[in-house]
Amino acid sequence: MLMDDAAIYREAFRSGLTPDPDLTVSQWADEFRMLSQKASAEPGRWRTDRTPYLREIHDSLSPSDPTQRVVFMAGAQVGKTETGNNWTGFVIHMAPGPMMLVQPTVDMAKRLSKQRLAR
């Protein structure tokens, strides 16, 4: 059955009023984040269960969390960049607004953009 123009409009309007799902950053990453073959030793869907120590940090970055400041100090190769990438993807997809990523050099910023974010 085809809908008339008014019915299409009403449905689109109603769906626009539906609130976005209340996802945490870790839930968003588990559902939407894909790791590329070039950027990951384990390409495919992101699994927070693979790095359970990152769940609290991810979720502290969620809009629904009352945390005001997140400080993440850790050793090398434990998921800091991927946490930032997941948070960036979450903001782009679920909470669009101004966001600035800062890198120490222009070359490092270009490399992050091309190798990690663009994929």
Helices and strands as residue ranges (DSSP letters): H 5-17, H 25-32, E 34-35, E 44-45, G 48-50, G 52-54, H 55-60, H 80-94, H 106-112, I 113-117
